[in-house]
Amino acid sequence: MKVESTKSTDESTKKSYTYNAERVLGSGSFGVVYQAVVVETGESVAIKKVFQDKRYKNRELQIMKELRHPNVVELKHAFYTSGDKPGETYLNENNGVGPLHKWLVNILS
């Protein structure tokens, strides 16, 4: 699975962003987290790519848009991409960089 040169548009600001995935930071049952760079700004971000299973109601995006807590990395931007198979959809969340992301990068480097 790749998240390379992914273009997306932020609906709130109508700005378009391109992300280049540099490496996988982690993976689990629900998806993969990539370290990526925003091409337009050079900013390092974490992109969480989650499969959207049509059999379940996926509320993660709704929750992340509303969630504000000092121990949770804030959602900056989200977009959808198609998978390799017909009908596959992935939610991609740009969760920016917080203390946990910086710690993970240092540990995994």
Buried (B, 14 or more C-beta within 10 A) or exposed (E): BEBEEBEBEBEEEEEEBBBEBBEBBEEEEEBBBBBBBBBEEEBBBBBBBBBBEEEEEBEBBEEBEEEEEEEEBEBBBBBEBEEEEEEEBBBBBBBBBBEEBEEBBEEEE
